[in-house]
Amino acid sequence: FGAKEHLCAAAAIALGGDVRVGFENNLHDMHGNLAESNATLIAQAADVARSMGRATISAEQFRLQF
């Protein structure tokens, strides 16, 4: 995904999908700056989801579903 990860995640969220983001796919925040941590990327995706009225869950909550 690289620098476009945030846009891809936002599109997937808008279409009703689930997303997973992190340094394995991208090192930059939505502004193109080097992200400080995975938490930065996760927070951005969670903010987008909440702005669209979508719920978010933790990795642990996700694991418990299966």
Beta strands, then each sheet from edge to edge (+ up, - down):
end
